[in-house]
């Protein structure tokens, strides 16, 4: 990454740490209020594509789906960013990759959304704008477990490419399981600190788990998170 924007300071620091060369290209702030600045930075740093990964909490079924949240409409500002880049320098908008929850590209969306979009769904709105920027639009829901990741995670993906169809990669014939990835590893007890320096424990890397943390974690039922 050579250009980007993070609204939260801790996430901005994290992105800086894993992309040490990004420098001034990574902006900390609200991108909806810095569209022109980001567009100019994008062009000055020679970028030709965008990865748009907006928050999905308001549309996610797992998150309770509160569609009236302002987060729902961030994609409209992302479209404004695309238009700003195209207006300033069309050659610096060759492709755009969107990622969000499956509902983001669903063809059946709540009136909360369609009423604001003149009867259109989100994907239709994105397609209309991207087409006006000389881009083909290809959308699909993918499952990460069919693409080399041992996690059943379904995501809505939109591939936009200038004047040419951007095809999706061919999925694997069957999903990848955790057993296939780490099934040959030795059995171990994660929280048993007496084994943390055992030569037979090939992948226990926690240096220390305090007794109170261990007691707390052991009380979490299977299928639940510590937060719950």
C-alpha atoms as an extended CHARMM CRD file, in Angstrom:
* protein
*
       228  EXT
         1         1  UNK       CA              0.0000000000        0.0000000000        0.0000000000  PROA      1               0.0000000000
         2         2  UNK       CA              1.3040000000        3.4290000000       -0.9410000000  PROA      2               0.0000000000
         3         3  UNK       CA             -1.7900000000        5.5310000000       -0.2650000000  PROA      3               0.0000000000
         4         4  UNK       CA             -4.6990000000        5.1190000000        2.1300000000  PROA      4               0.0000000000
         5         5  UNK       CA             -6.8680000000        6.5580000000        4.8730000000  PROA      5               0.0000000000
         6         6  UNK       CA             -7.7550000000        5.3260000000        8.3690000000  PROA      6               0.0000000000
         7         7  UNK       CA            -10.1160000000        7.1830000000       10.6860000000  PROA      7               0.0000000000
         8         8  UNK       CA             -8.9010000000        5.5510000000       13.9100000000  PROA      8               0.0000000000
         9         9  UNK       CA             -5.4620000000        6.3860000000       15.2430000000  PROA      9               0.0000000000
        10        10  UNK       CA             -4.7110000000        2.8430000000       16.4300000000  PROA      10              0.0000000000
        11        11  UNK       CA             -5.5720000000        1.3960000000       13.0030000000  PROA      11              0.0000000000
        12        12  UNK       CA             -3.5210000000        4.1450000000       11.3340000000  PROA      12              0.0000000000
        13        13  UNK       CA             -0.5380000000        3.1920000000       13.5330000000  PROA      13              0.0000000000
        14        14  UNK       CA             -1.0480000000       -0.4960000000       12.7140000000  PROA      14              0.0000000000
        15        15  UNK       CA             -1.1250000000        0.1790000000        8.9530000000  PROA      15              0.0000000000
        16        16  UNK       CA              2.0180000000        2.2800000000        9.2910000000  PROA      16              0.0000000000
        17        17  UNK       CA              3.7430000000       -0.5710000000       11.0930000000  PROA      17              0.0000000000
        18        18  UNK       CA              2.9990000000       -3.1520000000        8.3950000000  PROA      18              0.0000000000
        19        19  UNK       CA              3.5570000000       -0.6660000000        5.5550000000  PROA      19              0.0000000000
        20        20  UNK       CA              6.6090000000        1.2970000000        6.7450000000  PROA      20              0.0000000000
        21        21  UNK       CA              7.2050000000        2.8320000000        3.3010000000  PROA      21              0.0000000000
        22        22  UNK       CA              3.7550000000        4.4000000000        3.0580000000  PROA      22              0.0000000000
        23        23  UNK       CA              4.8590000000        7.5670000000        4.8680000000  PROA      23              0.0000000000
        24        24  UNK       CA              2.7440000000       10.6250000000        4.1350000000  PROA      24              0.0000000000
        25        25  UNK       CA              0.5800000000        8.5320000000        1.8010000000  PROA      25              0.0000000000
        26        26  UNK       CA             -1.3880000000        7.1520000000        4.7360000000  PROA      26              0.0000000000
        27        27  UNK       CA             -3.7910000000        9.7710000000        6.0440000000  PROA      27              0.0000000000
        28        28  UNK       CA             -5.3790000000        9.6540000000        9.4870000000  PROA      28              0.0000000000
        29        29  UNK       CA             -8.8640000000       11.1200000000        9.3920000000  PROA      29              0.0000000000
        30        30  UNK       CA            -12.4000000000       10.9440000000        8.0390000000  PROA      30              0.0000000000
        31        31  UNK       CA            -12.1130000000       10.1800000000        4.3260000000  PROA      31              0.0000000000
        32        32  UNK       CA            -15.5820000000       11.6020000000        3.6510000000  PROA      32              0.0000000000
        33        33  UNK       CA            -14.1840000000       15.0460000000        4.4740000000  PROA      33              0.0000000000
        34        34  UNK       CA            -10.8840000000       14.6200000000        2.6260000000  PROA      34              0.0000000000
        35        35  UNK       CA            -11.9110000000       13.3270000000       -0.7940000000  PROA      35              0.0000000000
        36        36  UNK       CA            -10.0170000000       15.8940000000       -2.8720000000  PROA      36              0.0000000000
        37        37  UNK       CA             -6.9080000000       15.5660000000       -0.7010000000  PROA      37              0.0000000000
        38        38  UNK       CA             -6.9120000000       11.7730000000       -0.9860000000  PROA      38              0.0000000000
        39        39  UNK       CA             -7.5620000000       11.9000000000       -4.7390000000  PROA      39              0.0000000000
        40        40  UNK       CA             -4.5540000000       14.1820000000       -5.2550000000  PROA      40              0.0000000000
        41        41  UNK       CA             -2.3700000000       12.0060000000       -3.0020000000  PROA      41              0.0000000000
        42        42  UNK       CA             -3.5060000000        8.9380000000       -4.9570000000  PROA      42              0.0000000000
        43        43  UNK       CA             -2.4160000000       10.5540000000       -8.2250000000  PROA      43              0.0000000000
        44        44  UNK       CA              0.8490000000       12.0450000000       -6.9040000000  PROA      44              0.0000000000
        45        45  UNK       CA              1.9750000000        8.6390000000       -5.6390000000  PROA      45              0.0000000000
        46        46  UNK       CA              1.3040000000        6.9990000000       -9.0080000000  PROA      46              0.0000000000
        47        47  UNK       CA             -1.5450000000        4.7600000000       -7.8730000000  PROA      47              0.0000000000
        48        48  UNK       CA             -3.7870000000        3.2660000000      -10.5590000000  PROA      48              0.0000000000
        49        49  UNK       CA             -6.2540000000        1.2040000000       -8.5220000000  PROA      49              0.0000000000
        50        50  UNK       CA             -8.3840000000        1.3140000000       -5.3840000000  PROA      50              0.0000000000
        51        51  UNK       CA             -9.2160000000       -1.2640000000       -2.7270000000  PROA      51              0.0000000000
        52        52  UNK       CA            -12.4220000000       -0.1930000000       -0.9800000000  PROA      52              0.0000000000
        53        53  UNK       CA            -13.1210000000       -2.1180000000        2.2370000000  PROA      53              0.0000000000
        54        54  UNK       CA            -15.7810000000       -0.1130000000        4.0380000000  PROA      54              0.0000000000
        55        55  UNK       CA            -17.1820000000       -1.0550000000        7.4850000000  PROA      55              0.0000000000
        56        56  UNK       CA            -19.8560000000       -3.7270000000        7.1410000000  PROA      56              0.0000000000
        57        57  UNK       CA            -21.4050000000       -3.6100000000       10.6210000000  PROA      57              0.0000000000
        58        58  UNK       CA            -24.5860000000       -1.8050000000        9.5930000000  PROA      58              0.0000000000
        59        59  UNK       CA            -25.3890000000       -4.3050000000        6.8120000000  PROA      59              0.0000000000
        60        60  UNK       CA            -24.0790000000       -7.5240000000        8.3270000000  PROA      60              0.0000000000
        61        61  UNK       CA            -26.6520000000      -10.0670000000        9.4620000000  PROA      61              0.0000000000
        62        62  UNK       CA            -24.2150000000      -11.1430000000       12.1760000000  PROA      62              0.0000000000
        63        63  UNK       CA            -24.1550000000       -7.5700000000       13.4640000000  PROA      63              0.0000000000
        64        64  UNK       CA            -27.9240000000       -7.2640000000       13.7050000000  PROA      64              0.0000000000
        65        65  UNK       CA            -28.2740000000       -5.2160000000       10.5070000000  PROA      65              0.0000000000
        66        66  UNK       CA            -29.0370000000       -1.6060000000       11.4710000000  PROA      66              0.0000000000
        67        67  UNK       CA            -29.3670000000       -0.1490000000        7.9750000000  PROA      67              0.0000000000
        68        68  UNK       CA            -30.2500000000        3.3540000000        9.1370000000  PROA      68              0.0000000000
        69        69  UNK       CA            -26.6880000000        3.7690000000       10.4420000000  PROA      69              0.0000000000
        70        70  UNK       CA            -24.5150000000        6.3930000000        8.6640000000  PROA      70              0.0000000000
        71        71  UNK       CA            -22.0200000000        3.6010000000        7.9190000000  PROA      71              0.0000000000
        72        72  UNK       CA            -24.4590000000        2.2480000000        5.3180000000  PROA      72              0.0000000000
        73        73  UNK       CA            -23.9150000000        5.2840000000        3.1070000000  PROA      73              0.0000000000
        74        74  UNK       CA            -20.1310000000        5.4090000000        3.1110000000  PROA      74              0.0000000000
        75        75  UNK       CA            -20.1200000000        3.7640000000       -0.3190000000  PROA      75              0.0000000000
        76        76  UNK       CA            -21.5770000000        6.9750000000       -1.7660000000  PROA      76              0.0000000000
        77        77  UNK       CA            -18.4930000000        8.8670000000       -0.5700000000  PROA      77              0.0000000000
        78        78  UNK       CA            -16.2650000000        6.1160000000       -2.0030000000  PROA      78              0.0000000000
        79        79  UNK       CA            -17.9560000000        6.7060000000       -5.3530000000  PROA      79              0.0000000000
        80        80  UNK       CA            -17.2300000000       10.4190000000       -4.9990000000  PROA      80              0.0000000000
        81        81  UNK       CA            -13.5710000000        9.5500000000       -4.4670000000  PROA      81              0.0000000000
        82        82  UNK       CA            -13.5640000000        7.4640000000       -7.6470000000  PROA      82              0.0000000000
        83        83  UNK       CA            -15.1460000000       10.3390000000       -9.5680000000  PROA      83              0.0000000000
        84        84  UNK       CA            -12.6400000000       12.8370000000       -8.1380000000  PROA      84              0.0000000000
        85        85  UNK       CA             -9.6790000000       10.7100000000       -9.2450000000  PROA      85              0.0000000000
        86        86  UNK       CA            -11.2060000000       10.2300000000      -12.6930000000  PROA      86              0.0000000000
        87        87  UNK       CA            -11.8890000000       13.9620000000      -13.0470000000  PROA      87              0.0000000000
        88        88  UNK       CA             -8.3200000000       14.8870000000      -12.1260000000  PROA      88              0.0000000000
        89        89  UNK       CA             -6.5250000000       12.0930000000      -14.0030000000  PROA      89              0.0000000000
        90        90  UNK       CA             -8.5010000000        9.2500000000      -15.6850000000  PROA      90              0.0000000000
        91        91  UNK       CA             -5.3700000000        7.1590000000      -16.2130000000  PROA      91              0.0000000000
        92        92  UNK       CA             -5.0250000000        6.7710000000      -12.4460000000  PROA      92              0.0000000000
        93        93  UNK       CA             -8.3030000000        4.8580000000      -12.1870000000  PROA      93              0.0000000000
        94        94  UNK       CA             -7.6770000000        1.5490000000      -13.9540000000  PROA      94              0.0000000000
        95        95  UNK       CA             -9.3460000000       -0.7970000000      -11.4780000000  PROA      95              0.0000000000
        96        96  UNK       CA            -11.4000000000       -0.7640000000       -8.2610000000  PROA      96              0.0000000000
        97        97  UNK       CA            -11.8680000000       -3.7070000000       -5.8790000000  PROA      97              0.0000000000
        98        98  UNK       CA            -14.8080000000       -3.5400000000       -3.4400000000  PROA      98              0.0000000000
        99        99  UNK       CA            -15.2580000000       -5.9010000000       -0.4960000000  PROA      99              0.0000000000
       100       100  UNK       CA            -18.1390000000       -6.0720000000        1.9890000000  PROA      100             0.0000000000
       101       101  UNK       CA            -20.7390000000       -8.4250000000        3.4460000000  PROA      101             0.0000000000
       102       102  UNK       CA            -22.9810000000      -10.3580000000        0.9950000000  PROA      102             0.0000000000
       103       103  UNK       CA            -25.9300000000       -8.0300000000        1.6230000000  PROA      103             0.0000000000
       104       104  UNK       CA            -23.9090000000       -5.2000000000        0.0640000000  PROA      104             0.0000000000
       105       105  UNK       CA            -24.4890000000       -6.7040000000       -3.3930000000  PROA      105             0.0000000000
       106       106  UNK       CA            -27.8400000000       -8.3920000000       -2.7250000000  PROA      106             0.0000000000
       107       107  UNK       CA            -30.5650000000       -7.7970000000       -5.3360000000  PROA      107             0.0000000000
       108       108  UNK       CA            -33.1890000000       -7.6270000000       -2.5840000000  PROA      108             0.0000000000
       109       109  UNK       CA            -32.5980000000       -4.7160000000       -0.2170000000  PROA      109             0.0000000000
       110       110  UNK       CA            -34.6910000000       -2.9210000000        2.3710000000  PROA      110             0.0000000000
       111       111  UNK       CA            -36.6960000000        0.2140000000        1.4570000000  PROA      111             0.0000000000
       112       112  UNK       CA            -34.3860000000        2.1230000000        3.8160000000  PROA      112             0.0000000000
       113       113  UNK       CA            -31.8170000000        1.7270000000        1.0520000000  PROA      113             0.0000000000
       114       114  UNK       CA            -33.9050000000        1.7610000000       -2.1160000000  PROA      114             0.0000000000
       115       115  UNK       CA            -35.9410000000        4.8050000000       -1.0490000000  PROA      115             0.0000000000
       116       116  UNK       CA            -32.7820000000        6.8700000000       -0.8150000000  PROA      116             0.0000000000
       117       117  UNK       CA            -31.3570000000        5.4710000000       -4.0540000000  PROA      117             0.0000000000
       118       118  UNK       CA            -34.4140000000        6.2700000000       -6.2340000000  PROA      118             0.0000000000
       119       119  UNK       CA            -35.6240000000        2.6880000000       -6.2070000000  PROA      119             0.0000000000
       120       120  UNK       CA            -32.1980000000        1.1900000000       -6.9500000000  PROA      120             0.0000000000
       121       121  UNK       CA            -30.1210000000       -1.2010000000       -4.8810000000  PROA      121             0.0000000000
       122       122  UNK       CA            -26.5070000000       -0.5060000000       -3.9000000000  PROA      122             0.0000000000
       123       123  UNK       CA            -24.9790000000       -2.6080000000       -6.6890000000  PROA      123             0.0000000000
       124       124  UNK       CA            -27.0820000000       -0.8520000000       -9.3420000000  PROA      124             0.0000000000
       125       125  UNK       CA            -25.9600000000        2.5120000000       -7.9770000000  PROA      125             0.0000000000
       126       126  UNK       CA            -22.2960000000        1.5180000000       -7.9960000000  PROA      126             0.0000000000
       127       127  UNK       CA            -22.5980000000        0.0000000000      -11.4620000000  PROA      127             0.0000000000
       128       128  UNK       CA            -24.1470000000        3.1560000000      -12.9240000000  PROA      128             0.0000000000
       129       129  UNK       CA            -21.3800000000        5.3900000000      -11.5690000000  PROA      129             0.0000000000
       130       130  UNK       CA            -18.5170000000        3.0470000000      -12.4400000000  PROA      130             0.0000000000
       131       131  UNK       CA            -19.8730000000        2.5680000000      -15.9680000000  PROA      131             0.0000000000
       132       132  UNK       CA            -19.7980000000        6.3510000000      -16.3630000000  PROA      132             0.0000000000
       133       133  UNK       CA            -16.1030000000        6.1820000000      -15.4560000000  PROA      133             0.0000000000
       134       134  UNK       CA            -15.4410000000        3.7400000000      -18.3430000000  PROA      134             0.0000000000
       135       135  UNK       CA            -15.4130000000        0.7130000000      -16.0630000000  PROA      135             0.0000000000
       136       136  UNK       CA            -16.9420000000       -2.7330000000      -16.4060000000  PROA      136             0.0000000000
       137       137  UNK       CA            -18.5100000000       -4.0960000000      -13.2000000000  PROA      137             0.0000000000
       138       138  UNK       CA            -18.4790000000       -7.7540000000      -12.1360000000  PROA      138             0.0000000000
       139       139  UNK       CA            -20.0230000000       -8.7510000000       -8.7690000000  PROA      139             0.0000000000
       140       140  UNK       CA            -20.2940000000      -12.0420000000       -6.9210000000  PROA      140             0.0000000000
       141       141  UNK       CA            -20.5430000000      -13.5480000000       -3.4300000000  PROA      141             0.0000000000
       142       142  UNK       CA            -17.4850000000      -15.6880000000       -2.6900000000  PROA      142             0.0000000000
       143       143  UNK       CA            -16.6520000000      -18.0820000000        0.1410000000  PROA      143             0.0000000000
       144       144  UNK       CA            -13.0670000000      -17.8410000000        1.3980000000  PROA      144             0.0000000000
       145       145  UNK       CA            -12.9400000000      -21.5920000000        2.1040000000  PROA      145             0.0000000000
       146       146  UNK       CA            -12.9760000000      -22.2320000000       -1.6670000000  PROA      146             0.0000000000
       147       147  UNK       CA            -10.0300000000      -19.9030000000       -2.2250000000  PROA      147             0.0000000000
       148       148  UNK       CA             -7.2630000000      -21.2880000000       -0.0270000000  PROA      148             0.0000000000
       149       149  UNK       CA             -8.3880000000      -20.0900000000        3.4280000000  PROA      149             0.0000000000
       150       150  UNK       CA             -9.6800000000      -22.4770000000        6.0780000000  PROA      150             0.0000000000
       151       151  UNK       CA            -12.5720000000      -20.2180000000        7.0580000000  PROA      151             0.0000000000
       152       152  UNK       CA            -16.1820000000      -20.3250000000        5.8680000000  PROA      152             0.0000000000
       153       153  UNK       CA            -16.4580000000      -16.5860000000        5.2930000000  PROA      153             0.0000000000
       154       154  UNK       CA            -18.8270000000      -15.3100000000        2.5920000000  PROA      154             0.0000000000
       155       155  UNK       CA            -18.1210000000      -11.8450000000        1.2180000000  PROA      155             0.0000000000
       156       156  UNK       CA            -19.6190000000       -9.6870000000       -1.4870000000  PROA      156             0.0000000000
       157       157  UNK       CA            -16.9390000000       -8.7880000000       -4.0300000000  PROA      157             0.0000000000
       158       158  UNK       CA            -17.1830000000       -6.2130000000       -6.8130000000  PROA      158             0.0000000000
       159       159  UNK       CA            -14.4800000000       -6.1370000000       -9.4890000000  PROA      159             0.0000000000
       160       160  UNK       CA            -14.2860000000       -2.9960000000      -11.6420000000  PROA      160             0.0000000000
       161       161  UNK       CA            -11.8550000000       -2.7000000000      -14.5110000000  PROA      161             0.0000000000
       162       162  UNK       CA            -11.4010000000       -0.0750000000      -17.1700000000  PROA      162             0.0000000000
       163       163  UNK       CA            -12.9040000000       -1.0740000000      -20.5360000000  PROA      163             0.0000000000
       164       164  UNK       CA            -12.4640000000       -4.7820000000      -19.8260000000  PROA      164             0.0000000000
       165       165  UNK       CA            -14.1180000000       -7.5280000000      -17.7900000000  PROA      165             0.0000000000
       166       166  UNK       CA            -12.2020000000       -8.5060000000      -14.6170000000  PROA      166             0.0000000000
       167       167  UNK       CA            -12.9730000000      -12.1890000000      -14.1670000000  PROA      167             0.0000000000
       168       168  UNK       CA            -13.1670000000      -13.9590000000      -10.8300000000  PROA      168             0.0000000000
       169       169  UNK       CA            -10.6180000000      -16.6890000000      -10.1220000000  PROA      169             0.0000000000
       170       170  UNK       CA            -11.8490000000      -20.2510000000      -10.4370000000  PROA      170             0.0000000000
       171       171  UNK       CA            -12.8660000000      -21.6820000000       -7.0170000000  PROA      171             0.0000000000
       172       172  UNK       CA            -11.4450000000      -24.8950000000       -5.6240000000  PROA      172             0.0000000000
       173       173  UNK       CA            -13.5530000000      -28.0480000000       -6.0540000000  PROA      173             0.0000000000
       174       174  UNK       CA            -14.1470000000      -28.3390000000       -2.3060000000  PROA      174             0.0000000000
       175       175  UNK       CA            -13.7240000000      -26.0790000000        0.7410000000  PROA      175             0.0000000000
       176       176  UNK       CA            -10.4550000000      -26.0360000000        2.6290000000  PROA      176             0.0000000000
       177       177  UNK       CA            -10.7570000000      -27.2650000000        6.2250000000  PROA      177             0.0000000000
       178       178  UNK       CA             -8.7010000000      -26.5340000000        9.3280000000  PROA      178             0.0000000000
       179       179  UNK       CA             -7.9650000000      -30.2560000000        9.5310000000  PROA      179             0.0000000000
       180       180  UNK       CA             -6.3170000000      -30.1510000000        6.1240000000  PROA      180             0.0000000000
       181       181  UNK       CA             -4.2090000000      -27.1750000000        7.1750000000  PROA      181             0.0000000000
       182       182  UNK       CA             -3.0570000000      -28.1860000000       10.6720000000  PROA      182             0.0000000000
       183       183  UNK       CA             -4.4090000000      -31.7300000000       11.0920000000  PROA      183             0.0000000000
       184       184  UNK       CA             -0.9390000000      -33.2610000000       11.1030000000  PROA      184             0.0000000000
       185       185  UNK       CA              0.2440000000      -31.1830000000       14.0590000000  PROA      185             0.0000000000
       186       186  UNK       CA              0.8270000000      -32.6890000000       17.4860000000  PROA      186             0.0000000000
       187       187  UNK       CA             -2.0230000000      -32.4520000000       19.9560000000  PROA      187             0.0000000000
       188       188  UNK       CA             -1.3670000000      -29.8390000000       22.5960000000  PROA      188             0.0000000000
       189       189  UNK       CA             -3.0140000000      -27.9990000000       25.4700000000  PROA      189             0.0000000000
       190       190  UNK       CA             -2.9290000000      -24.2890000000       24.7000000000  PROA      190             0.0000000000
       191       191  UNK       CA             -3.3710000000      -23.0210000000       28.2430000000  PROA      191             0.0000000000
       192       192  UNK       CA             -1.2850000000      -25.5480000000       30.1280000000  PROA      192             0.0000000000
       193       193  UNK       CA              1.7390000000      -23.3590000000       30.8970000000  PROA      193             0.0000000000
       194       194  UNK       CA              3.7420000000      -26.3420000000       32.0970000000  PROA      194             0.0000000000
       195       195  UNK       CA              4.1060000000      -27.4140000000       28.4670000000  PROA      195             0.0000000000
       196       196  UNK       CA              5.0060000000      -24.0960000000       26.9470000000  PROA      196             0.0000000000
       197       197  UNK       CA              8.7010000000      -24.9070000000       26.8200000000  PROA      197             0.0000000000
       198       198  UNK       CA              8.2850000000      -28.5630000000       25.9660000000  PROA      198             0.0000000000
       199       199  UNK       CA             10.3400000000      -29.6850000000       22.9790000000  PROA      199             0.0000000000
       200       200  UNK       CA              7.3470000000      -31.7000000000       21.7570000000  PROA      200             0.0000000000
       201       201  UNK       CA              5.0690000000      -28.6720000000       21.7630000000  PROA      201             0.0000000000
       202       202  UNK       CA              5.8220000000      -27.4300000000       18.2630000000  PROA      202             0.0000000000
       203       203  UNK       CA              3.6050000000      -24.3710000000       18.0730000000  PROA      203             0.0000000000
       204       204  UNK       CA              2.7480000000      -23.0630000000       21.5470000000  PROA      204             0.0000000000
       205       205  UNK       CA              4.1740000000      -19.5600000000       21.4960000000  PROA      205             0.0000000000
       206       206  UNK       CA              2.4440000000      -17.8120000000       24.4050000000  PROA      206             0.0000000000
       207       207  UNK       CA              5.1620000000      -16.7900000000       26.8290000000  PROA      207             0.0000000000
       208       208  UNK       CA              2.9100000000      -16.4970000000       29.8640000000  PROA      208             0.0000000000
       209       209  UNK       CA             -0.7800000000      -16.8370000000       30.7020000000  PROA      209             0.0000000000
       210       210  UNK       CA             -1.6350000000      -15.5380000000       34.1600000000  PROA      210             0.0000000000
       211       211  UNK       CA             -3.7650000000      -17.7680000000       36.4160000000  PROA      211             0.0000000000
       212       212  UNK       CA             -6.6460000000      -15.2980000000       36.3920000000  PROA      212             0.0000000000
       213       213  UNK       CA             -6.6110000000      -15.1400000000       32.5740000000  PROA      213             0.0000000000
       214       214  UNK       CA             -6.4690000000      -18.9050000000       32.3260000000  PROA      214             0.0000000000
       215       215  UNK       CA             -9.3940000000      -19.2880000000       34.7580000000  PROA      215             0.0000000000
       216       216  UNK       CA            -11.4250000000      -16.7590000000       32.7800000000  PROA      216             0.0000000000
       217       217  UNK       CA            -10.7170000000      -18.3410000000       29.3880000000  PROA      217             0.0000000000
       218       218  UNK       CA            -11.5900000000      -21.8170000000       30.6590000000  PROA      218             0.0000000000
       219       219  UNK       CA            -15.0510000000      -20.5790000000       31.6600000000  PROA      219             0.0000000000
       220       220  UNK       CA            -15.8770000000      -19.4870000000       28.0940000000  PROA      220             0.0000000000
       221       221  UNK       CA            -18.1810000000      -22.0410000000       26.5510000000  PROA      221             0.0000000000
       222       222  UNK       CA            -17.4430000000      -23.5590000000       23.1600000000  PROA      222             0.0000000000
       223       223  UNK       CA            -18.8720000000      -21.4200000000       20.3930000000  PROA      223             0.0000000000
       224       224  UNK       CA            -18.8000000000      -18.2440000000       22.4570000000  PROA      224             0.0000000000
       225       225  UNK       CA            -16.3440000000      -15.3740000000       22.4570000000  PROA      225             0.0000000000
       226       226  UNK       CA            -14.6590000000      -13.7760000000       25.4680000000  PROA      226             0.0000000000
       227       227  UNK       CA            -16.7030000000      -10.6460000000       24.7780000000  PROA      227             0.0000000000
       228       228  UNK       CA            -19.9770000000      -12.5710000000       25.1010000000  PROA      228             0.0000000000
